[in-house]
Amino acid sequence: MQPEDVRTIPVSQIPIEGGALKMLSKPEIQPYLAHAEAAITGQGCDEATSAIAELPLERRYIWRIASSLKQAFCDFDKSSVRADLGTMNAEDFDNVLGLIERRPVQFAMLLRTVFGAEQMESMLLDAIDIAKR
C-alpha cells in the first residue's frame, strides 16, 4: 500500500460487526477499553493492566473467545454441516458465509498472539494438512 492510498475516515464510518456495539457496553469489556485508551494516551497503563490482572479467568477476553470456540466445535461433525448445506436456500447460505468469512484470519491472529508466528504457522499448516485428508 502506498502512502497516497491511505485515507482517514471518521470512526463513525467504520463498519462494525453486529453485536460489537452491544459487547462494548458490557462490564467485562470495560477493563479492556480502559487498557486500549491507556495504550493510546500513554496514561494509566499500570492501573489498566492491574485491573485486567485482577479479573478471574472466566471474565477475561481470551476466555470468552476460547470457551466460545470450545462450545462451537465440541460436537463438530462435517456430515451434519454437509446436511445443512444441502438443505439451505441461497439467502441462508449467504448469511452463513457472512458469519464465517473473516474467522480464519481472526483465528490465525489469535494463534499468532498466543503462540507466536512460527507456532501459529505450524499449527495452521498441520490443521490444513489434516483437513485435506
N, C-alpha and C positions, 0 to 999 in steps of 0.2 A: 504494500500500500504506500502510495506516495503522499507526502505531506499535503499536497493540494487536494487529495481525496478525502482528507479528514474534515469533518464539519461538526460544528457544535449544534446540538439540538436541546431544547428545554427538557428537563426531566419529565414534565407532564406529557411529552410526546413519545416517550419510550414505551413500547408495548409491554404490558405486564400480564403474565400468565394468570388465568383465572384462579382465584383463591389466594394469590400472593398478597393482595391488599388486606384481606381478612387475617392472614397469618401475621402481618406486621403489627396488628393491634393486640395480639395475644401476649400475655405477661411473660411467657417463657422465651419470647424472642427479644424482649426489651434489653437484656444484658448484651446481646449481640449487636443490637443497633447502637447502644452506647459505646461498645468497643469499636465499631466501624467509625463512628463520629470521632472518637478519641484518636484513632489512627489517622484520620484525615486532618484533624486540627492540631494534633500533637499535644493535646492537653487531656489529662485524666486517664492516660493509658494504664497506669498501675492500678488505679481504682477499678477501671472497667475489666481488666484482666482478673483481678481478685474476685470481682462479682461472678465471673464465669467459673473460676476455680472453685467457688463455694457451692455451685449448683450440683445437686445429686445427678448421677448418671442419667436417670430416666427423664430429666428435664433439659438435657443438653441437646444441642442442634444435631450433633453427629448421631446421637441415639435415635432421634426421630427418623433420620434417613436410614440408618442400619436396620432398625426394627421394622420400618416400612418395607424395606427390601425383603426381610425375612418373611413378613406377612404376605407379601405379594408372590413370593416364589416358593413358599413352604410346600405347596401341593402342585407345583408346576407339572404339567403333563402336555406334551406337544400334540397328542392326539385330540385333547379337548380344545386346544387352540385351533387345530385344523377343522374340528367340527363347527366351532363358532364361525370361522372364516367362510366355510362352505354354506352357511345359512344366513349370512348378513346381506343386507341391501347395501348399495353403493354409499349412501349417506352415512350409515353406521360405520362402514369400513373406513371412510374418510375421517370420521370422528376419532376412531381408534388410532389411525395413523398420526393424527394431530397430537394425540396424547403421548405417543412414544417416540416420535421422530427425533427429538433433541436429547432423549435419555442416554443414548450411547456416549455422546460427548460429555454429558454431565457425569455419567458413571466413570468414564475414563479420568475426568478431572478429580473426582473423589478419590479414586485409587492412587492417582499421582500425588495428591496432597497427603494421603495417609501413608503410602508405601514408598514414594519416590518414583522418579521417571522410569528407571530401569526395571524395577519390580512391577510397576504398572504395565509396562510394555510386555514383559514376560507373562504376566497373568492373563492379559488380553489375548496375546498370541496363542497361549495354551487353550484358552476358552474357545477361540475361533477354531483351532485345530479339532477340539473335541466336538464342537457344534457341527462341523463339516462332515463328521463321520456318520 
